[in-house]
Amino acid sequence: MQIKSADFIISNTDYKLCPKANIPEYAFIGRSNVGKSSLINLITGKKHLAKISRKPGKTQLINHFLINKDWYLVDLPGYGYATVSKKQKEEFQKIIFSYLENRRNLMCLFVLLDCRHKPQKIDLEFMQWLGEKQIPFVMIFTKTDKLGKISLQKNIANYKKEMLKEWEEIPQCFFTSTLDRKGNKEILDFIEKTNPIFSL
């Protein structure tokens, strides 16, 4: 898929205010500072489409972008160790969960995971919740340029081993690096193949 246009549409905290659910939609989520904004910018080919910050927890809204005039890319608030209050974290969770449970045109959720770290409880619990709610998702391992090939393979194997304690099979995985521009084509190809499945 070639990205010809990527336009910001709207930001809000309520799924009821999202654009009309009449075209396919793909959302990106992950713990704070996992590289979500950088990956979105890489995929769309626009350096400043999603705001990048060294301070975790920058994304605090549901952000909709219209891609090629025929599908939505959604940047969701991060979760985890963002330096925000407990009340704010609860608000983020409410925003995220209500969106995921009610957005009927959501074709797939891309769950971003930092390949350098061992499986985190918060990520595993979140993906377990997605499975229970039957929300389709894939896993994206980010920052693969930060590890050597052997270390990367070892970390991914450990992650899959941990996942198989609860899952019969592992969701589809992608491996990305914004520095090496790795994974960009594979993700866009996945979206291109999934779009035709959408129906009103």
C-alpha positions as CSV (number, residue, x, y, z in Angstrom):
1,M,0.0,0.0,0.0
2,Q,1.2,3.5,-0.8
3,I,0.2,6.3,1.5
4,K,-1.0,9.2,-0.7
5,S,-2.6,11.3,2.1
6,A,-2.8,11.3,5.9
7,D,-5.0,14.0,7.4
8,F,-5.8,14.7,11.1
9,I,-9.5,14.6,11.6
10,I,-10.4,15.0,15.3
11,S,-9.3,14.4,18.9
12,N,-11.7,13.6,21.8
13,T,-12.1,11.6,25.0
14,D,-15.5,10.0,24.1
15,Y,-15.9,7.2,21.4
16,K,-19.4,8.7,20.8
17,L,-17.7,11.7,19.3
18,C,-15.5,9.7,16.9
19,P,-16.1,10.1,13.2
20,K,-18.9,8.1,11.7
21,A,-18.0,4.4,11.6
22,N,-18.4,3.9,7.9
23,I,-14.9,2.9,6.9
24,P,-12.2,0.5,8.3
25,E,-10.3,1.6,11.3
26,Y,-7.0,0.5,12.9
27,A,-5.8,1.7,16.3
28,F,-2.4,1.8,17.9
29,I,-1.8,1.4,21.6
30,G,1.1,0.5,24.0
31,R,2.7,1.4,27.3
32,S,4.1,4.9,27.5
33,N,7.3,5.5,25.6
34,V,7.1,2.3,23.5
35,G,7.6,4.3,20.3
36,K,4.0,4.6,19.2
37,S,4.0,8.1,17.7
38,S,7.3,7.4,15.9
39,L,5.8,4.3,14.3
40,I,2.7,6.1,13.2
41,N,4.8,8.8,11.6
42,L,6.9,6.1,9.8
43,I,3.8,4.3,8.5
44,T,2.2,7.4,7.2
45,G,5.3,9.0,5.9
46,K,4.7,12.2,7.8
47,K,7.3,13.1,10.4
48,H,5.0,15.2,12.6
49,L,1.6,13.6,12.2
50,A,1.6,12.1,15.7
51,K,3.3,14.2,18.4
52,I,6.5,12.7,19.8
53,S,7.6,13.5,23.3
54,R,10.4,12.3,25.6
55,K,7.9,12.7,28.4
56,P,5.8,9.5,28.7
57,G,2.0,9.9,28.6
58,K,1.9,12.6,25.9
59,T,-1.0,11.1,24.0
60,Q,-4.1,11.7,26.2
61,L,-6.9,11.6,23.6
62,I,-8.4,9.4,20.9
63,N,-6.7,10.9,17.8
64,H,-8.2,10.1,14.4
65,F,-6.3,10.4,11.1
66,L,-7.9,9.7,7.7
67,I,-5.5,7.7,5.5
68,N,-5.9,7.7,1.7
69,K,-9.4,8.9,2.1
70,D,-10.6,5.4,2.8
71,W,-9.5,4.2,6.3
72,Y,-8.8,5.6,9.7
73,L,-5.7,5.3,11.8
74,V,-6.2,5.9,15.5
75,D,-3.6,7.0,18.0
76,L,-4.8,5.9,21.5
77,P,-3.5,7.0,24.9
78,G,-0.7,5.0,26.2
79,Y,-0.8,3.0,29.5
80,G,1.6,2.0,32.1
81,Y,4.2,4.1,33.8
82,A,3.3,7.6,32.5
83,T,3.9,10.2,35.2
84,V,0.3,11.1,35.7
85,S,-2.0,10.9,38.7
86,K,-4.0,7.8,39.6
87,K,-7.2,9.6,38.7
88,Q,-5.7,10.5,35.3
89,K,-4.7,6.9,34.7
90,E,-8.2,5.8,35.5
91,E,-9.6,8.3,33.0
92,F,-7.2,7.0,30.3
93,Q,-8.4,3.5,31.0
94,K,-12.0,4.5,30.8
95,I,-11.3,6.3,27.5
96,I,-9.4,3.3,26.0
97,F,-11.8,0.5,27.2
98,S,-15.0,2.3,26.1
99,Y,-13.5,3.0,22.7
100,L,-12.4,-0.6,22.2
101,E,-15.6,-2.1,23.4
102,N,-17.9,0.1,21.3
103,R,-16.1,1.1,18.1
104,R,-17.7,-1.3,15.6
105,N,-15.6,-0.5,12.6
106,L,-12.3,-1.3,14.4
107,M,-10.7,-3.9,12.2
108,C,-7.6,-4.5,14.3
109,L,-5.8,-3.1,17.3
110,F,-2.0,-2.9,17.1
111,V,-0.5,-3.6,20.5
112,L,3.0,-2.2,20.7
113,L,5.6,-3.9,22.8
114,D,9.3,-2.9,23.4
115,C,11.3,-5.9,22.3
116,R,14.1,-5.1,24.8
117,H,12.0,-5.9,27.8
118,K,10.7,-9.2,29.2
119,P,6.9,-9.7,29.2
120,Q,5.3,-7.1,31.3
121,K,2.3,-8.0,33.5
122,I,0.4,-5.0,32.4
123,D,0.8,-5.9,28.7
124,L,-0.1,-9.6,29.3
125,E,-3.2,-8.6,31.3
126,F,-4.3,-6.1,28.7
127,M,-4.0,-8.6,25.8
128,Q,-5.9,-11.2,28.0
129,W,-8.7,-8.7,28.3
130,L,-8.7,-8.2,24.5
131,G,-9.0,-11.9,24.1
132,E,-11.9,-12.1,26.5
133,K,-13.7,-9.3,24.8
134,Q,-12.9,-10.8,21.4
135,I,-11.3,-7.7,20.1
136,P,-9.0,-8.5,17.2
137,F,-5.4,-7.5,17.7
138,V,-1.8,-8.2,16.6
139,M,1.5,-7.6,18.4
140,I,4.1,-5.2,17.2
141,F,7.6,-5.5,18.7
142,T,9.3,-2.1,18.5
143,K,12.8,-0.8,18.7
144,T,14.3,-3.9,17.1
145,D,17.4,-1.9,16.1
146,K,18.3,-1.7,19.8
147,L,19.1,-5.4,20.1
148,G,21.4,-7.8,18.3
149,K,19.8,-10.6,16.3
150,I,20.4,-13.4,18.9
151,S,19.2,-11.2,21.8
152,L,16.1,-10.3,19.8
153,Q,15.3,-13.9,18.9
154,K,15.8,-14.9,22.6
155,N,13.5,-12.1,23.9
156,I,10.7,-12.9,21.3
157,A,10.9,-16.6,22.1
158,N,10.5,-15.8,25.8
159,Y,7.6,-13.6,25.1
160,K,5.9,-16.3,23.0
161,K,6.5,-18.9,25.7
162,E,4.9,-16.7,28.3
163,M,1.9,-16.0,26.0
164,L,1.3,-19.7,25.4
165,K,0.6,-20.2,29.1
166,E,-2.7,-18.5,28.5
167,W,-3.2,-18.6,24.7
168,E,-3.7,-21.6,22.4
169,E,-1.8,-19.8,19.7
170,I,0.1,-16.5,19.4
171,P,-1.5,-13.5,17.6
172,Q,0.3,-12.4,14.5
173,C,3.5,-10.5,15.2
174,F,5.3,-7.7,13.4
175,F,8.8,-6.4,14.1
176,T,9.6,-2.8,13.7
177,S,12.4,-0.2,13.9
178,T,11.8,3.4,13.0
179,L,15.5,3.9,12.7
180,D,15.9,1.1,10.1
181,R,12.4,1.7,8.7
182,K,11.7,-2.0,9.4
183,G,8.1,-3.4,9.5
184,N,6.5,-0.4,7.7
185,K,5.7,-2.3,4.5
186,E,4.5,-5.4,6.4
187,I,2.0,-3.4,8.5
188,L,0.6,-1.6,5.5
189,D,0.3,-4.8,3.5
190,F,-1.7,-6.3,6.5
191,I,-4.0,-3.3,6.5
192,E,-4.5,-3.5,2.7
193,K,-5.4,-7.1,2.9
194,T,-7.8,-6.5,5.8
195,N,-9.7,-3.5,4.5
196,P,-11.9,-5.5,2.0
197,I,-13.2,-7.5,5.0
198,F,-15.0,-4.4,6.3
199,S,-18.7,-4.2,5.9
200,L,-21.3,-1.8,7.3
